[in-house]
């Protein structure tokens, strides 16, 4: 509660300070003249994601979502009238915390970088967020679900996805109440994301009357699960729950089926990508489950329009789990920057007051994005808590249960 009150006061103070600059108090200059005389200004948006290593399929999808939002913003009359051009800047964190901090330091050395869409992995987002906080750079994650990210007391940190504290229990409810599963073996990949998700699932699974017959910790770099599979097979659970990303999760699914196990693998949004099916093999992945944040893209109010524009810009590319969330995260940042530019002048955006105003504008967001209603609570968490369930059928992910339906 103390963190929440502090954050709210900081938002109000930032907007008041920037308003004073806009009206000339405190020595601020007049706002920019727009298309009638404004000198063009390029604003960088950092794209923090695993682009060459780690969960590359998800990371590249995030990049596409961000670039689509940037492209649409640059075509808008609002950006043109202010003389602003947005540019996406790649930050290949490779899903590694140390590399992520290096990316964060590179981003913060860019004088015109005013926001970061990222990161994918909670283990990267948490240390990187502290670097951004030091330079007052707003960060909006489309995918990091560990609750600890927004419990650090950092005013610049937000996410448009819900947390493991919501997703893990939702998965357990689906497993017990919808699928009738009574026993589970729970595995995590020892990352902040995997550990948090698995722990929340196990707790709710037991609360729902299920029995967790065993647990195991692995690494997100593991490739040989045969010894673990043998142990799990002897316990004959109804489901193997895996907290982790598709790279290793697919191999666990593949090796368990090769060992003759019938129990499906179930996991979170980290599994929800076609790469999981490709790595495991369609026959091994058949019947496996994954939860993911929000509603299926075809059930979202703006889902059809998003799909059309996405396919036009990226022909031949499928929409991955976080692409729409990356679009919304980037769009939130862009709208906050444009509002700050109108309120205090384009020339003030890169000042400490300008950066504070951008953060405050993000905190005050109330809009409807591709993923649904977008607003943040006092900690920076989305107020949209929807979780849907998917199953592999015929070599593709299919909706098993859409949130609230």
SVG drawing of the C-alpha trace seen along z (x, -y; Angstrom):
<svg xmlns="http://www.w3.org/2000/svg" viewBox="-19 -32 45 79">
<polyline fill="none" stroke="black" stroke-width="0.4" points="0.0,0.0 2.9,-2.4 4.3,-1.8 1.0,-2.4 0.5,-5.8 4.0,-6.8 3.5,-6.0 0.3,-7.9 1.8,-11.0 4.8,-10.8 2.4,-10.7 0.6,-13.8 3.8,-15.7 5.3,-14.9 2.2,-16.1 2.1,-19.3 5.8,-20.0 5.5,-19.5 2.4,-21.6 4.4,-24.5 7.0,-24.1 4.4,-24.2 2.9,-27.5 6.4,-29.1 6.8,-28.7 10.3,-27.6 11.9,-29.0 10.5,-26.5 10.3,-27.5 7.1,-27.6 5.7,-24.4 6.8,-23.3 5.1,-24.8 4.0,-21.6 3.9,-21.1 4.0,-24.9 7.6,-25.2 8.7,-22.4 12.1,-21.0 11.6,-17.2 12.6,-15.1 13.3,-11.3 12.3,-9.5 13.7,-6.0 11.7,-3.2 13.7,-0.3 12.6,3.2 14.0,5.5 13.5,9.2 15.4,12.4 16.1,12.0 18.9,14.5 19.0,16.8 16.4,18.1 12.7,17.9 13.5,16.3 10.1,17.1 8.4,15.2 11.0,12.4 10.8,11.8 7.0,11.7 7.3,9.0 9.5,7.1 6.9,7.3 4.2,6.1 6.3,3.1 7.2,2.2 3.6,2.3 2.6,-0.1 5.5,-2.4 4.6,-2.3 1.0,-3.3 2.1,-6.1 4.4,-7.6 1.5,-7.7 -0.8,-9.5 -1.6,-13.2 -0.8,-13.7 2.9,-12.6 3.2,-14.5 1.8,-17.7 4.3,-17.6 7.2,-16.8 7.9,-13.5 9.1,-10.3 9.4,-7.1 12.1,-4.6 12.4,-1.1 15.8,-0.1 16.6,3.5 17.9,4.8 18.7,8.5 18.7,9.7 18.9,13.4 16.7,14.3 19.7,13.9 19.7,11.6 23.3,10.4 22.8,9.7 19.6,7.9 21.4,5.6 23.9,4.8 21.0,4.1 19.5,1.8 22.7,-0.1 22.9,-0.5 19.4,-1.8 19.9,-4.3 23.0,-5.7 20.7,-6.7 19.7,-10.4 16.5,-10.2 15.3,-6.8 12.2,-7.6 10.6,-4.2 11.3,-0.4 8.9,2.2 10.2,5.3 11.3,7.6 10.0,11.2 11.6,13.1 10.9,12.0 14.5,12.9 15.6,10.2 12.9,7.6 13.6,7.4 17.3,6.4 16.8,4.3 14.0,2.3 16.3,1.0 18.7,-0.4 15.8,-2.1 14.6,-3.6 17.9,-5.3 17.5,-7.2 13.7,-7.7 12.9,-5.6 9.4,-4.1 9.3,-0.3 6.2,1.6 6.5,5.4 4.1,7.3 5.1,10.7 6.9,10.7 4.5,12.3 6.5,12.8 4.7,10.7 8.1,9.5 8.6,7.2 6.1,4.6 6.7,5.1 10.1,3.3 8.6,-0.2 9.8,-1.5 7.5,-4.1 8.6,-3.5 7.6,0.2 4.4,1.4 3.0,4.5 0.1,5.2 0.0,8.9 -1.4,10.3 0.8,12.2 1.7,15.7 -0.4,15.1 -3.4,15.1 -2.2,17.5 -0.9,20.3 -4.2,20.7 -6.2,20.3 -4.3,23.2 -4.9,25.3 -8.6,24.5 -8.8,25.5 -6.9,28.7 -9.1,29.9 -12.5,28.4 -12.6,28.5 -10.2,31.4 -10.9,33.6 -7.2,34.1 -6.6,35.3 -2.8,35.8 0.1,33.7 3.8,33.8 5.2,30.2 8.5,29.2 10.0,25.8 13.1,24.4 14.6,22.6 13.9,19.1 11.9,16.4 9.1,17.0 9.1,20.8 9.4,21.0 6.7,18.5 4.2,20.1 4.8,23.6 4.5,22.7 1.2,20.9 -0.1,23.8 0.8,26.4 -0.7,24.4 -4.0,23.9 -4.1,27.5 -3.9,28.8 -6.5,26.2 -8.8,27.6 -8.5,31.1 -5.8,32.4 -2.6,34.1 0.9,33.0 2.7,36.3 6.2,34.9 8.2,31.8 11.5,31.2 13.7,28.4 15.5,28.3 17.4,25.7 16.0,23.7 19.1,25.0 18.4,28.7 18.0,31.0 18.0,34.5 15.0,35.2 15.0,39.0 16.0,39.7 13.3,37.3 10.7,38.8 11.4,42.3 10.8,41.0 7.6,39.3 6.3,42.3 6.6,44.5 4.2,42.1 1.7,42.1 0.3,38.5 -2.7,37.2 -0.7,34.3 2.9,33.0 2.8,29.2 5.9,27.4 6.8,23.8 9.1,22.6 9.6,21.6 8.9,23.7 12.5,24.5 13.0,27.0 9.3,27.7 9.0,29.1 11.8,31.6 10.2,32.7 7.0,33.3 8.7,35.2 10.8,37.4 7.8,38.2 5.7,39.4 8.7,41.4 8.8,43.1 5.2,44.2 3.6,41.7 0.0,40.7 -0.1,37.8 -0.2,34.5 2.2,31.6 0.6,28.4 2.3,25.1 1.8,21.3 2.2,18.7 5.8,19.6 4.7,22.8 2.0,21.1 3.8,20.8 4.0,22.9 7.7,23.5 6.6,25.7 4.8,28.0 7.6,27.9 10.3,28.8 8.3,31.5 6.8,32.9 3.1,32.7 2.3,36.2 4.2,35.8 2.6,32.4 -0.9,33.6 -3.2,33.1 -0.8,30.8 -2.1,27.7 -1.0,24.1 -2.6,21.1 -2.0,17.6 -2.9,14.2 -6.1,12.5 -8.5,13.8 -7.8,15.5 -7.0,12.9 -10.2,13.8 -12.4,13.0 -10.9,9.6 -12.9,6.5 -9.9,5.2 -8.5,8.7 -9.7,8.8 -8.3,5.4 -5.0,6.2 -4.7,9.4 -5.4,7.7 -2.8,4.9 -0.3,7.4 -0.5,9.7 -0.2,6.8 3.0,5.6 4.5,9.1 3.2,11.4 3.8,15.1 4.3,14.5 1.9,16.0 0.8,13.9 2.7,15.3 1.6,15.2 2.8,11.7 2.6,9.8 -0.6,8.1 0.6,7.3 3.9,5.9 1.8,3.7 -0.3,2.4 2.8,1.9 4.5,-0.1 1.3,-2.0 0.9,-3.0 4.4,-4.4 3.9,-6.3 0.6,-7.9 2.3,-8.9 5.1,-10.6 2.7,-12.4 0.7,-13.7 3.8,-14.9 4.9,-16.6 1.6,-18.4 1.5,-19.4 5.1,-20.6 6.7,-20.8 8.7,-18.4 11.9,-20.1 11.3,-19.1 10.7,-15.4 14.2,-14.3 14.5,-16.5 14.0,-14.9 10.6,-16.6 9.7,-15.3 10.6,-11.7 8.6,-12.0 5.6,-13.2 5.9,-10.3 5.9,-7.9 2.9,-9.7 1.0,-9.6 1.5,-5.8 0.3,-5.4 -2.8,-7.3 -3.6,-5.2 -7.2,-4.3 -7.8,-3.0 -8.9,-0.1 -6.2,1.8 -6.0,4.8 -5.8,7.0 -8.8,5.3 -9.1,2.6 -5.8,1.1 -5.3,-0.5 -2.8,0.0 -3.2,0.3 -1.0,-1.6 1.9,0.9 1.9,0.8 0.0,4.1 -2.7,4.4 -6.2,4.5 -7.1,7.0 -6.8,10.5 -8.1,12.7 -6.5,16.1 -7.5,18.6 -6.7,22.3 -5.3,23.8 -4.7,27.4 -2.7,28.8 -5.1,30.4 -4.0,31.6 -0.6,30.0 -2.0,26.5 -2.9,24.7 -6.7,24.5 -8.8,22.7 -10.1,25.0 -11.6,22.4 -11.7,18.6 -11.6,16.5 -15.1,15.6 -16.8,17.8"/>
</svg>
